[in-house]
Amino acid sequence: MLRDDPDSVLQFVNELIISLFLGVRTLPTVIWPQVRHAVRPDIAAASTILLLLGVVPAGLAVLAWARLSTRRSFLARAGSDTAPGRARNG
């Protein structure tokens, strides 16, 4: 929902409305009525944990991808003779 994709926002609202209509107890249906009146500390803590569960793995994936692409570009510039696991010619 943090993306600028309008479809993801519509999907979230759609799932929330269906869950509220059917009476299913999901996390959004538990949080939504409580947030409408006042934000309690336990709701803020749950929201923070859920945010961190999404952001931290995404950040680690970006860092790993950046490190891997940097290493690949370094090995490409250095030449295939200095790549690990390859025998030197000559």
VEXVEXNU-189661 format. One line per field, with one value per atom (N, C-alpha, C): residue number from 1; z, x, y; atom name; chain. Coordinates in Angstrom, 1 decimal. Example, Ala and Ser with C-alpha at 12.3 -4.5 7.8 and 13.67 -1.06 7.14 Angstrom:
residues 2
koldo = c(1, 1, 1, 2, 2, 2) $
z = c(7.8, 7.8, 7.8, 7.1, 7.1, 7.9) $
x = c(13.2, 12.3, 13.2, 12.8, 13.7, 12.9) $
y = c(-5.7, -4.5, -3.3, -2.2, -1.1, 0.0) $
padren = c(N, CA, C, N, CA, C) $
tormi = c(A, A, A, A, A, A) $
END
This chain:
residues 90
koldo = c(1, 1, 1, 2, 2, 2, 3, 3, 3, 4, 4, 4, 5, 5, 5, 6, 6, 6, 7, 7, 7, 8, 8, 8, 9, 9, 9, 10, 10, 10, 11, 11, 11, 12, 12, 12, 13, 13, 13, 14, 14, 14, 15, 15, 15, 16, 16, 16, 17, 17, 17, 18, 18, 18, 19, 19, 19, 20, 20, 20, 21, 21, 21, 22, 22, 22, 23, 23, 23, 24, 24, 24, 25, 25, 25, 26, 26, 26, 27, 27, 27, 28, 28, 28, 29, 29, 29, 30, 30, 30, 31, 31, 31, 32, 32, 32, 33, 33, 33, 34, 34, 34, 35, 35, 35, 36, 36, 36, 37, 37, 37, 38, 38, 38, 39, 39, 39, 40, 40, 40, 41, 41, 41, 42, 42, 42, 43, 43, 43, 44, 44, 44, 45, 45, 45, 46, 46, 46, 47, 47, 47, 48, 48, 48, 49, 49, 49, 50, 50, 50, 51, 51, 51, 52, 52, 52, 53, 53, 53, 54, 54, 54, 55, 55, 55, 56, 56, 56, 57, 57, 57, 58, 58, 58, 59, 59, 59, 60, 60, 60, 61, 61, 61, 62, 62, 62, 63, 63, 63, 64, 64, 64, 65, 65, 65, 66, 66, 66, 67, 67, 67, 68, 68, 68, 69, 69, 69, 70, 70, 70, 71, 71, 71, 72, 72, 72, 73, 73, 73, 74, 74, 74, 75, 75, 75, 76, 76, 76, 77, 77, 77, 78, 78, 78, 79, 79, 79, 80, 80, 80, 81, 81, 81, 82, 82, 82, 83, 83, 83, 84, 84, 84, 85, 85, 85, 86, 86, 86, 87, 87, 87, 88, 88, 88, 89, 89, 89, 90, 90, 90) $
z = c(0.0, 0.0, 0.0, 0.3, 0.3, -1.1, -2.1, -3.4, -4.0, -5.2, -5.9, -6.8, -6.6, -7.4, -7.0, -7.7, -7.3, -7.1, -7.9, -7.8, -6.4, -5.8, -4.5, -3.4, -3.6, -2.6, -2.7, -4.0, -4.2, -3.7, -3.9, -3.4, -1.9, -1.2, 0.3, 0.8, 0.2, 0.5, 0.3, -0.9, -1.2, -0.2, 0.2, 1.2, 2.5, 2.9, 4.2, 4.2, 3.1, 3.1, 3.1, 2.4, 2.3, 3.7, 4.4, 5.7, 6.7, 6.6, 7.6, 7.3, 6.0, 5.7, 6.1, 5.9, 6.3, 7.8, 8.5, 9.9, 10.2, 9.2, 9.4, 10.3, 11.2, 12.1, 11.5, 10.7, 10.2, 10.9, 10.7, 11.4, 11.0, 9.7, 9.3, 9.9, 10.0, 10.6, 12.1, 12.8, 14.2, 14.4, 13.6, 13.8, 13.3, 12.2, 11.6, 12.6, 13.3, 14.2, 15.4, 15.8, 16.9, 16.5, 15.3, 14.8, 14.5, 14.1, 13.8, 15.0, 16.2, 17.4, 18.0, 18.3, 18.9, 18.7, 18.6, 18.4, 19.8, 20.1, 21.3, 21.2, 22.3, 22.2, 21.6, 22.0, 21.4, 19.9, 19.4, 18.0, 17.3, 17.9, 17.3, 17.3, 18.4, 18.4, 17.3, 17.2, 16.2, 14.8, 14.5, 13.2, 13.0, 14.0, 13.8, 13.5, 14.2, 14.0, 12.5, 12.1, 10.7, 9.7, 10.0, 9.0, 9.0, 10.1, 10.1, 9.5, 9.6, 9.0, 7.5, 7.0, 5.5, 5.0, 5.8, 5.3, 5.5, 6.6, 6.9, 5.9, 5.6, 4.5, 3.2, 2.9, 1.6, 1.5, 2.6, 2.7, 2.6, 3.2, 3.1, 1.7, 1.1, -0.3, -1.2, -1.0, -1.9, -1.6, -0.4, -0.1, -0.7, -0.6, -1.1, -2.6, -3.3, -4.7, -5.1, -4.4, -4.7, -4.6, -3.5, -3.3, -4.4, -4.8, -5.8, -7.1, -7.5, -8.8, -8.8, -7.6, -7.5, -7.7, -7.1, -7.2, -8.7, -9.3, -10.7, -11.6, -11.4, -12.3, -12.0, -10.8, -10.5, -11.2, -11.1, -11.7, -13.3, -13.8, -15.3, -15.7, -14.9, -15.2, -15.0, -14.0, -13.7, -14.8, -15.4, -16.5, -15.9, -16.8, -16.4, -15.9, -16.1, -15.5, -14.0, -13.4, -12.0, -11.3, -12.0, -11.3, -10.5, -9.3, -8.4, -9.0, -8.8, -9.3, -10.7, -11.3, -12.7, -12.7, -13.6, -13.7, -14.5, -14.2, -15.0, -16.2, -17.3, -18.6, -18.6, -19.0, -19.3, -18.5) $
x = c(0.8, 0.0, 0.9, 2.1, 3.0, 3.4, 3.2, 3.6, 2.6, 2.9, 2.0, 1.1, 0.9, 0.1, -1.4, -2.3, -3.7, -4.4, -3.9, -4.6, -4.3, -3.2, -2.9, -3.8, -4.0, -4.9, -6.3, -6.8, -8.1, -8.2, -7.2, -7.2, -7.4, -6.6, -6.7, -8.0, -8.6, -9.9, -11.0, -10.9, -11.8, -11.7, -10.6, -10.4, -10.9, -10.7, -11.2, -12.7, -13.3, -14.8, -15.4, -14.9, -15.4, -15.2, -14.1, -13.9, -14.8, -15.1, -16.0, -17.4, -17.8, -19.1, -19.4, -18.4, -18.5, -18.3, -17.7, -17.5, -16.2, -15.3, -14.1, -13.1, -12.5, -11.6, -10.1, -9.8, -8.4, -7.8, -6.5, -5.8, -6.4, -6.6, -7.2, -8.5, -9.4, -10.7, -10.6, -9.6, -9.4, -8.9, -7.9, -7.3, -8.2, -8.9, -9.7, -10.6, -11.5, -12.4, -11.7, -10.6, -9.8, -9.1, -8.6, -7.9, -8.8, -10.1, -11.0, -11.3, -11.2, -11.5, -10.3, -9.3, -8.0, -7.0, -5.8, -4.7, -4.2, -4.3, -3.8, -2.4, -1.7, -0.2, -0.1, -1.0, -0.8, -1.1, -2.0, -2.2, -1.0, -0.4, 0.8, 1.9, 2.1, 3.2, 3.0, 1.7, 1.4, 1.7, 1.3, 1.6, 3.1, 3.8, 5.3, 5.9, 5.5, 6.1, 5.7, 4.5, 4.1, 4.9, 5.1, 5.9, 7.3, 7.9, 9.3, 9.4, 8.4, 8.4, 8.4, 7.9, 7.9, 9.1, 9.6, 10.6, 12.0, 12.3, 13.6, 14.0, 13.2, 13.6, 13.7, 12.9, 13.0, 14.4, 14.7, 16.0, 17.2, 17.1, 18.2, 18.3, 17.2, 17.3, 17.9, 17.5, 18.1, 19.6, 20.1, 21.5, 22.2, 21.7, 22.3, 22.4, 21.3, 21.3, 22.4, 22.5, 23.5, 24.9, 25.1, 26.4, 26.8, 25.8, 26.1, 26.3, 25.6, 25.8, 27.1, 27.5, 28.8, 29.9, 29.8, 30.8, 30.9, 29.8, 29.8, 30.4, 30.1, 30.7, 32.2, 32.7, 34.1, 34.8, 34.2, 34.8, 34.8, 33.8, 33.8, 34.9, 35.1, 36.2, 37.5, 37.7, 39.0, 39.4, 38.4, 38.7, 38.4, 38.2, 37.9, 39.1, 40.3, 41.5, 41.6, 41.0, 41.1, 39.8, 38.9, 37.6, 37.9, 37.3, 37.6, 37.2, 38.0, 37.6, 38.1, 38.7, 39.2, 40.7, 41.2, 42.7, 43.2, 44.4, 45.0, 45.7, 45.6, 46.2, 47.6, 48.5, 49.7, 50.9) $
y = c(-1.2, 0.0, 1.3, 1.1, 2.3, 2.7, 1.8, 2.1, 3.1, 3.7, 4.6, 3.9, 2.6, 1.8, 1.9, 2.5, 2.6, 1.3, 0.3, -1.0, -1.7, -1.4, -2.0, -1.4, -0.1, 0.6, 0.1, 0.0, -0.5, -2.0, -2.8, -4.2, -4.2, -3.3, -3.3, -2.8, -1.8, -1.3, -2.4, -3.1, -4.1, -5.3, -5.7, -6.8, -6.3, -5.1, -4.6, -4.5, -4.1, -4.0, -5.4, -6.3, -7.7, -8.3, -8.1, -8.7, -8.1, -6.8, -6.2, -6.7, -6.8, -7.3, -8.7, -9.6, -11.0, -11.3, -10.3, -10.5, -11.3, -11.4, -12.2, -11.3, -12.0, -11.2, -11.3, -10.3, -10.2, -9.0, -8.8, -7.7, -6.4, -6.1, -4.8, -4.6, -5.6, -5.4, -5.2, -5.7, -5.4, -4.0, -3.6, -2.3, -1.2, -1.3, -0.2, 0.5, -0.2, 0.5, 1.2, 0.6, 1.2, 2.5, 2.5, 3.7, 4.8, 4.5, 5.6, 6.5, 6.0, 6.8, 7.4, 6.5, 7.0, 5.9, 6.4, 5.4, 5.0, 3.7, 3.2, 2.7, 2.7, 2.2, 0.8, -0.1, -1.5, -1.5, -0.7, -0.6, 0.0, 1.1, 1.7, 0.7, -0.1, -1.1, -2.2, -2.6, -3.7, -3.1, -1.9, -1.3, -1.1, -0.7, -0.6, -1.9, -3.0, -4.3, -4.8, -4.6, -5.0, -4.2, -2.9, -2.1, -2.5, -2.8, -3.3, -4.7, -5.5, -6.9, -6.7, -5.7, -5.4, -4.7, -3.7, -2.8, -3.4, -4.0, -4.6, -5.6, -6.6, -7.6, -6.9, -6.0, -5.3, -4.5, -3.9, -3.1, -4.1, -5.2, -6.2, -6.7, -6.9, -7.4, -6.4, -5.1, -4.1, -4.0, -4.1, -4.0, -5.2, -6.4, -7.6, -7.5, -7.0, -6.8, -5.8, -4.7, -3.7, -4.2, -5.0, -5.5, -6.5, -7.3, -8.3, -7.7, -6.6, -6.0, -5.2, -4.7, -4.0, -5.0, -6.2, -7.2, -7.7, -7.9, -8.3, -7.3, -6.0, -5.0, -4.9, -5.1, -5.1, -6.3, -7.5, -8.6, -8.4, -7.8, -7.6, -6.6, -5.6, -4.6, -5.2, -6.1, -6.7, -7.7, -8.3, -9.3, -10.7, -11.6, -12.9, -13.7, -13.2, -13.9, -13.8, -12.8, -12.6, -13.0, -13.5, -14.0, -15.2, -15.3, -16.4, -17.7, -18.7, -20.0, -20.3, -19.4, -19.6, -19.6, -20.5, -20.6, -19.5, -19.0, -18.0, -18.6, -17.8, -18.3, -17.7, -18.5, -18.0, -18.1) $
padren = c(N, CA, C, N, CA, C, N, CA, C, N, CA, C, N, CA, C, N, CA, C, N, CA, C, N, CA, C, N, CA, C, N, CA, C, N, CA, C, N, CA, C, N, CA, C, N, CA, C, N, CA, C, N, CA, C, N, CA, C, N, CA, C, N, CA, C, N, CA, C, N, CA, C, N, CA, C, N, CA, C, N, CA, C, N, CA, C, N, CA, C, N, CA, C, N, CA, C, N, CA, C, N, CA, C, N, CA, C, N, CA, C, N, CA, C, N, CA, C, N, CA, C, N, CA, C, N, CA, C, N, CA, C, N, CA, C, N, CA, C, N, CA, C, N, CA, C, N, CA, C, N, CA, C, N, CA, C, N, CA, C, N, CA, C, N, CA, C, N, CA, C, N, CA, C, N, CA, C, N, CA, C, N, CA, C, N, CA, C, N, CA, C, N, CA, C, N, CA, C, N, CA, C, N, CA, C, N, CA, C, N, CA, C, N, CA, C, N, CA, C, N, CA, C, N, CA, C, N, CA, C, N, CA, C, N, CA, C, N, CA, C, N, CA, C, N, CA, C, N, CA, C, N, CA, C, N, CA, C, N, CA, C, N, CA, C, N, CA, C, N, CA, C, N, CA, C, N, CA, C, N, CA, C, N, CA, C, N, CA, C, N, CA, C, N, CA, C, N, CA, C, N, CA, C, N, CA, C, N, CA, C, N, CA, C) $
tormi = c(A, A, A, A, A, A, A, A, A, A, A, A, A, A, A, A, A, A, A, A, A, A, A, A, A, A, A, A, A, A, A, A, A, A, A, A, A, A, A, A, A, A, A, A, A, A, A, A, A, A, A, A, A, A, A, A, A, A, A, A, A, A, A, A, A, A, A, A, A, A, A, A, A, A, A, A, A, A, A, A, A, A, A, A, A, A, A, A, A, A, A, A, A, A, A, A, A, A, A, A, A, A, A, A, A, A, A, A, A, A, A, A, A, A, A, A, A, A, A, A, A, A, A, A, A, A, A, A, A, A, A, A, A, A, A, A, A, A, A, A, A, A, A, A, A, A, A, A, A, A, A, A, A, A, A, A, A, A, A, A, A, A, A, A, A, A, A, A, A, A, A, A, A, A, A, A, A, A, A, A, A, A, A, A, A, A, A, A, A, A, A, A, A, A, A, A, A, A, A, A, A, A, A, A, A, A, A, A, A, A, A, A, A, A, A, A, A, A, A, A, A, A, A, A, A, A, A, A, A, A, A, A, A, A, A, A, A, A, A, A, A, A, A, A, A, A, A, A, A, A, A, A, A, A, A, A, A, A, A, A, A, A, A, A, A, A, A, A, A, A) $
END
